[in-house]
């Protein structure tokens, strides 16, 4: 996810970093159905019940009906993409202010949840009011009234996404992912000679370009509060780490000075420190640096092998990284204390079989580690897949999430359930999202040759005016 340091080079500037980790000629990654020691072809959860949620057409009061239809469509898609509900939005609207919600009717249709929405104008201000009804208990679960910008306002879609996430929380007690964005790098549109950083909303809308370096910009990483993005750029001729303040567009170099090459930044959970790969005089190690005070460079991982792609655990006490210390053609994923210490192998390795595993990303809410890779095999074209290691289990067994095509650069959503990754299918390249609970996949951005996908934290509060939460979340029937 952090940087393409262990794959085919993006430009002629990168091969020097790959000399000790590239696949030997003729070798490729795991073939379909290839045997990987300790891998279970399963999902995180089995027999998961997906409750039906009916969404009535959103009404409008003092507002254009088209606005209500637009908001309805965004919310319905957000809730569908949450993978928490089976969306039903084609049932008759048998509800009115006089009759109230007919719980028995919806219960006969097998509906568990009913969502009612209204876009209204009050004293010149626009609001979105929503009610969530629990059909199983025949009671209103929650309601809220949220400020809503005009449809042509840049913040309109994100405001609706935040309401969708609030609905998910009302029903499940868990975090939604609609009010998030994904950062990634890809060849610049109209300038194939450069690679730039782009952003896209979690539903695939609102794609826009973030950097204009006219060179190689890679490995974007979100700050813990979602206000900044760090990335690696070659725009001065030597790869250095920069940080962009998203609200203002202000950019600054945040790594230490000197002649070394800096790659694949990762923020510490407290946000005032980053770790990254520093290549200097033959040493490819992982270091940390205090970006708040601009000081205190510390070596965390060193040695004669390549050590790259750091990622922190949610509490910041541990770190995962990639190293080729078992062989130049066999990069593997390791964990260790974030202050330094003895590393522990986490990816599957069996002497003589090799293996090629990179792109670790630690779940923001659990002790699960996602990464990509496969067993080296001479008989097939290179294929990688996305794996999850539950570090609490202690037995190095893995869960394989993808089984089709070539898949790399996994990054967790803030709910610790979904992952975004770059993928290649028979019908082309793109960015994909997978729900680790159900295995459902969707295309986020089609037909792009992307790299280094990184999922943001939840972006901003709900801005809610009034909320009546009702009862705590319940078990679905």
C-alpha positions as CSV (number, residue, x, y, z in Angstrom):
1,X,0.0,0.0,0.0
2,X,2.7,2.5,0.9
3,X,5.0,2.5,-2.1
4,X,5.9,0.3,-5.0
5,X,9.3,-0.5,-3.6
6,X,9.0,-4.3,-4.2
7,X,7.3,-4.4,-7.5
8,X,7.9,-3.4,-11.1
9,X,9.3,0.2,-11.1
10,X,7.1,3.1,-12.0
11,X,10.0,5.0,-13.7
12,X,13.6,4.6,-14.4
13,X,14.4,6.4,-11.1
14,X,13.2,3.5,-9.0
15,X,15.0,0.3,-10.2
16,X,18.0,1.0,-7.9
17,X,15.7,0.5,-4.9
18,X,14.5,-2.8,-6.4
19,X,17.8,-4.4,-7.2
20,X,17.8,-6.6,-4.1
21,X,14.1,-7.5,-4.0
22,X,12.9,-8.0,-7.5
23,X,11.6,-11.3,-8.7
24,X,14.2,-13.4,-10.6
25,X,13.6,-13.8,-14.3
26,X,10.9,-16.3,-15.1
27,X,9.4,-16.4,-11.6
28,X,5.9,-15.3,-10.9
29,X,3.6,-15.3,-7.9
30,X,0.9,-17.6,-6.7
31,X,-1.2,-19.4,-9.3
32,X,-4.9,-19.9,-8.9
33,X,-5.5,-22.6,-6.3
34,X,-1.7,-22.5,-5.4
35,X,-0.8,-24.0,-2.0
36,X,0.1,-21.5,0.6
37,X,0.9,-23.0,4.0
38,X,-1.6,-22.1,6.7
39,X,-4.1,-20.3,4.4
40,X,-7.9,-20.8,5.0
41,X,-10.1,-20.0,2.0
42,X,-12.9,-18.5,4.1
43,X,-14.4,-15.2,5.3
44,X,-14.1,-13.5,8.7
45,X,-17.6,-14.3,9.5
46,X,-19.9,-17.2,8.4
47,X,-23.7,-17.4,8.2
48,X,-24.0,-13.6,8.6
49,X,-27.6,-12.3,8.6
50,X,-28.1,-9.2,6.5
51,X,-31.3,-7.4,7.7
52,X,-33.6,-5.9,5.0
53,X,-33.9,-2.2,5.2
54,X,-36.7,-0.4,3.3
55,X,-36.2,3.2,2.2
56,X,-39.2,5.3,1.3
57,X,-38.8,8.0,-1.3
58,X,-37.5,11.1,0.4
59,X,-40.0,13.9,0.6
60,X,-39.3,17.6,0.1
61,X,-40.7,20.6,1.9
62,X,-40.0,24.0,0.3
63,X,-37.3,22.4,-1.8
64,X,-37.0,21.0,-5.3
65,X,-38.2,17.3,-5.6
66,X,-35.0,16.7,-7.6
67,X,-33.0,17.4,-4.5
68,X,-34.9,14.9,-2.5
69,X,-34.4,12.2,-5.2
70,X,-30.7,13.0,-5.3
71,X,-30.3,12.7,-1.5
72,X,-32.3,9.5,-1.5
73,X,-30.1,8.0,-4.1
74,X,-26.9,8.8,-2.3
75,X,-28.1,7.5,1.0
76,X,-29.5,4.3,-0.5
77,X,-26.2,3.6,-2.2
78,X,-24.2,4.4,1.0
79,X,-26.3,2.0,3.0
80,X,-26.0,-0.7,0.4
81,X,-22.2,-0.2,0.3
82,X,-22.0,-0.5,4.0
83,X,-22.9,-4.2,3.6
84,X,-24.9,-4.0,6.8
85,X,-28.3,-4.1,5.1
86,X,-30.2,-5.6,2.2
87,X,-31.7,-2.5,0.6
88,X,-35.4,-2.4,-0.4
89,X,-36.3,0.9,-2.1
90,X,-39.1,-0.2,-4.5
91,X,-41.9,-0.9,-2.1
92,X,-45.0,1.3,-2.0
93,X,-44.9,4.4,0.2
94,X,-47.7,3.4,2.6
95,X,-47.0,6.1,5.1
96,X,-48.4,9.5,5.9
97,X,-48.3,12.0,8.8
98,X,-51.8,10.9,9.8
99,X,-51.4,7.2,9.8
100,X,-47.9,6.9,11.1
101,X,-45.7,3.9,10.4
102,X,-47.6,0.7,9.7
103,X,-45.3,-1.7,11.5
104,X,-47.5,-4.8,10.9
105,X,-47.5,-4.1,7.1
106,X,-43.7,-3.9,6.9
107,X,-43.3,-6.9,9.1
108,X,-45.4,-8.9,6.7
109,X,-42.9,-7.9,4.0
110,X,-40.1,-9.2,6.1
111,X,-38.5,-5.8,6.6
112,X,-36.4,-5.3,9.7
113,X,-35.7,-1.5,9.3
114,X,-37.6,1.4,7.7
115,X,-35.9,4.7,6.8
116,X,-37.9,7.9,6.2
117,X,-36.3,11.0,5.0
118,X,-37.3,14.6,4.3
119,X,-35.3,17.5,2.7
120,X,-36.8,20.7,4.0
121,X,-36.2,24.4,4.1
122,X,-36.6,26.3,7.4
123,X,-36.0,30.0,7.6
124,X,-33.9,29.9,4.4
125,X,-31.7,27.0,5.7
126,X,-31.7,23.5,4.2
127,X,-31.9,20.4,6.3
128,X,-32.1,16.6,5.9
129,X,-34.4,15.0,8.5
130,X,-34.3,11.2,8.8
131,X,-36.2,8.6,11.0
132,X,-35.1,5.0,11.5
133,X,-37.9,2.6,12.5
134,X,-37.2,-0.8,14.0
135,X,-39.9,-3.0,12.6
136,X,-39.0,-6.0,14.7
137,X,-39.8,-4.1,18.0
138,X,-42.4,-1.8,16.4
139,X,-40.7,1.4,17.6
140,X,-38.8,4.4,16.3
141,X,-35.1,3.7,16.8
142,X,-33.8,7.2,16.2
143,X,-34.3,10.5,14.3
144,X,-32.1,13.4,13.5
145,X,-32.0,16.7,11.6
146,X,-28.8,17.6,9.8
147,X,-27.7,20.8,8.0
148,X,-27.5,20.2,4.3
149,X,-25.6,22.4,1.8
150,X,-27.0,23.2,-1.6
151,X,-26.5,20.5,-4.2
152,X,-23.9,22.6,-6.1
153,X,-21.9,23.1,-2.9
154,X,-18.6,21.2,-2.8
155,X,-19.5,19.8,0.7
156,X,-23.0,18.6,-0.4
157,X,-22.2,14.9,-1.0
158,X,-20.0,14.6,2.1
159,X,-22.8,16.1,4.3
160,X,-25.1,13.4,3.0
161,X,-22.5,10.7,3.5
162,X,-22.2,11.7,7.2
163,X,-26.0,11.2,7.6
164,X,-25.6,7.8,6.1
165,X,-23.0,6.9,8.6
166,X,-25.2,8.1,11.4
167,X,-27.9,5.8,10.2
168,X,-25.5,2.8,10.3
169,X,-24.5,3.7,13.9
170,X,-28.2,3.9,14.9
171,X,-28.9,0.5,13.6
172,X,-25.7,-1.4,14.4
173,X,-23.8,0.6,17.0
174,X,-20.8,0.5,14.6
175,X,-19.0,3.0,12.4
176,X,-20.0,3.6,8.8
177,X,-17.6,4.3,6.0
178,X,-19.6,6.6,3.6
179,X,-17.9,9.8,4.9
180,X,-14.5,8.8,3.9
181,X,-12.1,9.1,0.9
182,X,-9.5,7.0,-0.7
183,X,-6.1,8.4,-1.8
184,X,-4.1,6.6,-4.5
185,X,-1.4,7.3,-7.2
186,X,-1.8,6.8,-10.9
187,X,-0.4,8.2,-14.2
188,X,-1.5,11.8,-14.5
189,X,-4.4,12.4,-16.9
190,X,-2.9,14.1,-20.0
191,X,0.6,13.6,-18.8
192,X,1.5,9.9,-18.8
193,X,5.1,10.7,-18.0
194,X,4.2,11.7,-14.4
195,X,2.4,9.9,-11.5
196,X,0.2,12.0,-9.2
197,X,-1.9,11.6,-6.1
198,X,-5.7,11.5,-6.5
199,X,-8.6,11.4,-4.1
200,X,-12.0,9.7,-4.6
201,X,-15.1,9.4,-2.3
202,X,-15.9,6.0,-0.8
203,X,-18.8,5.6,-3.3
204,X,-16.5,6.2,-6.3
205,X,-17.8,9.8,-7.0
206,X,-15.9,13.1,-6.9
207,X,-12.5,11.9,-8.1
208,X,-10.0,14.8,-8.2
209,X,-6.3,15.4,-8.5
210,X,-4.4,16.4,-5.4
211,X,-0.8,16.9,-6.5
212,X,0.7,18.6,-9.6
213,X,4.3,17.6,-9.2
214,X,4.9,16.8,-12.9
215,X,7.1,13.9,-11.8
216,X,6.6,10.7,-9.6
217,X,4.3,11.2,-6.6
218,X,3.5,8.0,-4.8
219,X,2.6,6.3,-1.4
220,X,0.0,8.7,0.0
221,X,-0.8,8.2,3.7
222,X,-3.6,9.9,5.7
223,X,-3.0,11.6,9.0
224,X,-5.0,10.1,11.9
225,X,-7.4,13.1,11.9
226,X,-7.9,13.1,8.1
227,X,-6.7,16.7,7.7
228,X,-3.3,15.9,6.0
229,X,-1.8,13.6,3.5
230,X,1.9,12.7,3.5
231,X,3.4,11.3,0.3
232,X,6.7,10.6,-1.5
233,X,7.7,12.8,-4.4
234,X,10.7,12.8,-6.8
235,X,10.1,16.4,-8.0
236,X,13.5,17.5,-6.7
237,X,15.3,14.6,-8.3
238,X,15.6,12.7,-5.0
239,X,12.6,11.1,-3.3
240,X,11.5,13.1,-0.3
241,X,8.4,13.1,1.9
242,X,5.9,16.0,1.7
243,X,2.7,16.8,3.6
244,X,-0.4,18.5,2.2
245,X,-2.8,20.4,4.5
246,X,-6.1,19.5,2.7
247,X,-8.1,22.4,4.0
248,X,-5.7,25.0,2.5
249,X,-3.7,23.1,0.0
250,X,-0.5,24.2,1.8
251,X,2.4,21.8,1.3
252,X,5.7,21.3,3.2
253,X,8.6,18.9,3.2
254,X,8.4,17.0,6.5
255,X,11.3,14.5,6.4
256,X,14.8,15.3,7.6
257,X,17.3,16.9,5.3
258,X,20.4,15.2,3.9
259,X,21.2,13.1,0.9
260,X,19.2,10.0,1.7
261,X,16.1,8.8,-0.1
262,X,12.8,8.8,1.8
263,X,9.9,6.5,0.9
264,X,6.5,5.2,2.1
265,X,5.5,7.4,5.1
266,X,3.2,6.1,7.8
267,X,1.7,8.3,10.6
268,X,1.9,7.2,14.2
269,X,-1.6,7.1,15.6
270,X,-0.9,10.3,17.7
271,X,-0.2,12.2,14.4
272,X,3.0,14.0,15.5
273,X,5.4,11.4,14.2
274,X,6.0,9.5,11.0
275,X,7.9,6.4,10.1
276,X,9.3,5.8,6.7
277,X,12.0,4.0,4.7
278,X,15.3,5.8,4.6
279,X,17.9,4.7,2.0
280,X,21.3,6.2,2.6
281,X,24.8,4.9,1.7
282,X,23.5,1.4,1.1
283,X,21.3,1.1,4.2
284,X,17.5,0.6,3.5
285,X,16.1,0.9,7.0
286,X,12.9,2.0,8.8
287,X,13.2,5.2,10.8
288,X,10.9,7.5,12.8
289,X,10.9,11.3,12.8
290,X,9.1,13.9,14.9
291,X,7.2,16.1,12.3
292,X,5.7,18.3,15.0
293,X,9.1,19.5,16.2
294,X,11.1,18.7,13.1
295,X,13.7,16.7,14.9
296,X,14.7,13.4,16.5
297,X,15.4,11.0,13.7
298,X,15.6,7.4,15.1
299,X,16.6,4.2,13.5
300,X,14.0,1.4,14.1
301,X,15.0,-1.3,11.7
302,X,18.5,-1.5,10.1
303,X,20.7,-4.1,8.4
304,X,22.1,-5.1,5.1
305,X,18.7,-6.3,3.8
306,X,15.9,-4.0,2.5
307,X,13.4,-3.0,5.2
308,X,10.4,-1.0,3.9
309,X,6.7,-0.2,4.1
310,X,6.0,0.5,7.8
311,X,2.5,0.5,9.3
312,X,1.4,1.1,12.9
313,X,-0.9,-0.9,15.1
314,X,-4.0,1.1,16.4
315,X,-2.3,1.8,19.8
316,X,1.0,2.7,18.2
317,X,2.9,0.1,20.2
318,X,3.7,-2.2,17.3
319,X,4.7,-1.9,13.7
320,X,4.6,-4.1,10.7
321,X,7.1,-3.8,7.8
322,X,8.5,-5.7,4.8
323,X,12.0,-7.2,4.7
324,X,13.9,-9.4,2.3
325,X,16.2,-10.8,5.0
326,X,15.2,-14.4,4.1
327,X,16.3,-13.9,0.5
328,X,16.3,-11.2,-2.2
329,X,13.4,-12.9,-4.1
330,X,11.3,-13.5,-1.0
331,X,10.1,-10.3,0.8
332,X,8.1,-11.1,3.8
333,X,5.9,-9.3,6.3
334,X,7.2,-8.8,9.9
335,X,5.9,-7.2,13.1
336,X,7.9,-5.8,16.0
337,X,7.6,-3.2,18.8
338,X,7.4,0.3,17.3
339,X,10.3,1.5,19.4
340,X,12.4,-1.3,18.0
341,X,13.0,-4.9,18.9
342,X,13.2,-8.4,17.5
343,X,10.9,-8.8,14.5
344,X,8.5,-11.7,14.1
345,X,7.6,-13.3,10.7
346,X,3.9,-12.9,9.9
347,X,3.6,-14.0,6.3
348,X,3.7,-17.6,5.2
349,X,7.2,-18.9,4.5
350,X,8.4,-22.4,4.0
351,X,12.0,-23.0,3.1
352,X,12.4,-23.8,-0.5
353,X,9.0,-22.5,-1.5
354,X,9.9,-18.8,-1.3
355,X,7.0,-16.5,-1.3
356,X,6.4,-12.8,-2.1
357,X,4.4,-10.8,0.4
358,X,4.3,-7.0,0.7
359,X,2.0,-4.0,1.3
360,X,1.0,-4.6,5.0
361,X,-1.7,-2.5,6.6
362,X,-2.8,-2.8,10.2
363,X,-6.5,-2.6,10.9
364,X,-7.4,0.6,12.7
365,X,-9.7,-1.2,15.2
366,X,-8.3,-4.7,15.8
367,X,-5.2,-6.8,15.8
368,X,-5.6,-7.9,12.2
369,X,-3.0,-7.3,9.5
370,X,-3.8,-7.2,5.8
371,X,-1.1,-7.7,3.1
372,X,-0.7,-8.9,-0.5
373,X,1.3,-11.6,-2.1
374,X,1.6,-15.2,-3.1
375,X,3.9,-18.2,-3.4
376,X,6.5,-18.0,-6.2
377,X,5.7,-20.4,-9.0
378,X,7.4,-20.7,-12.4
379,X,4.4,-22.1,-14.3
380,X,2.0,-19.2,-14.2
381,X,1.9,-15.4,-14.7
382,X,2.3,-13.4,-11.6
383,X,-0.8,-13.3,-9.4
384,X,-1.1,-11.8,-6.0
385,X,-4.0,-11.9,-3.5
386,X,-5.1,-10.1,-0.4
387,X,-4.7,-11.9,3.0
388,X,-5.6,-11.2,6.6
389,X,-3.6,-12.4,9.5
390,X,-5.3,-12.4,12.9
391,X,-2.3,-11.6,15.2
392,X,-4.2,-12.6,18.3
393,X,-4.5,-16.2,17.1
394,X,-0.7,-16.8,17.2
395,X,-0.8,-19.7,14.8
396,X,0.1,-17.7,11.6
397,X,-3.1,-19.0,9.8
398,X,-4.3,-16.6,7.1
399,X,-7.7,-15.7,5.6
400,X,-7.6,-15.2,1.8
401,X,-10.0,-12.5,0.7
402,X,-9.4,-12.4,-3.1
403,X,-9.3,-15.3,-5.5
404,X,-9.5,-13.7,-9.0
405,X,-7.0,-11.8,-11.0
406,X,-4.1,-9.9,-9.5
407,X,-4.6,-7.8,-6.3
408,X,-2.2,-5.6,-4.3
409,X,-2.0,-2.6,-2.0
410,X,-4.7,-3.4,0.6
411,X,-5.8,-0.6,3.0
412,X,-8.4,-0.9,5.8
413,X,-11.5,1.3,6.1
414,X,-12.0,2.9,9.5
415,X,-14.7,0.3,10.3
416,X,-12.0,-2.5,10.2
417,X,-14.3,-4.5,8.0
418,X,-13.8,-3.3,4.4
419,X,-10.5,-3.0,2.4
420,X,-9.6,-1.1,-0.7
421,X,-7.0,-2.5,-3.1
422,X,-5.8,-2.2,-6.7
423,X,-6.8,-5.1,-8.9
424,X,-6.4,-6.5,-12.4
425,X,-9.2,-8.5,-14.0
426,X,-9.8,-9.9,-17.4
427,X,-11.8,-6.8,-18.3
428,X,-9.1,-4.4,-17.1
429,X,-7.5,-2.6,-14.2
430,X,-9.1,-0.7,-11.4
431,X,-9.6,0.0,-7.7
432,X,-11.8,-2.4,-5.8
433,X,-13.4,-2.7,-2.4
434,X,-14.0,-6.0,-0.5
435,X,-16.2,-6.6,2.5
436,X,-14.2,-9.0,4.7
437,X,-17.4,-10.2,6.4
438,X,-19.4,-11.3,3.4
439,X,-16.7,-11.4,0.6
440,X,-18.7,-9.0,-1.5
441,X,-16.6,-6.9,-3.9
442,X,-17.3,-3.8,-5.9
443,X,-15.4,-1.6,-8.3
444,X,-14.6,1.8,-6.8
445,X,-12.7,3.3,-9.8
446,X,-12.7,1.3,-13.1
447,X,-10.1,1.4,-15.8
448,X,-7.2,3.1,-13.9
449,X,-3.7,1.8,-13.4
450,X,-3.6,2.8,-9.7
451,X,-1.1,2.2,-7.0
452,X,-0.7,2.7,-3.2
453,X,-4.4,2.9,-2.2
454,X,-4.9,4.4,1.3
455,X,-8.3,4.7,3.0
456,X,-8.9,7.8,5.1
457,X,-10.4,7.9,8.7
458,X,-13.9,9.2,9.0
459,X,-13.9,12.8,7.8
460,X,-15.7,15.2,10.1
461,X,-18.6,15.1,12.5
462,X,-22.2,14.8,11.5
463,X,-23.1,18.4,12.2
464,X,-26.4,17.1,13.7
465,X,-28.9,19.6,15.1
466,X,-31.1,17.2,17.0
467,X,-31.1,13.4,17.6
468,X,-33.4,11.1,19.5
469,X,-31.5,7.8,19.8
470,X,-34.3,5.5,21.1
471,X,-33.1,2.1,22.2
472,X,-29.6,0.6,22.0
473,X,-28.7,-1.4,18.9
474,X,-30.2,-4.9,18.9
475,X,-29.5,-8.2,17.5
476,X,-31.2,-8.7,14.2
477,X,-33.8,-11.5,14.0
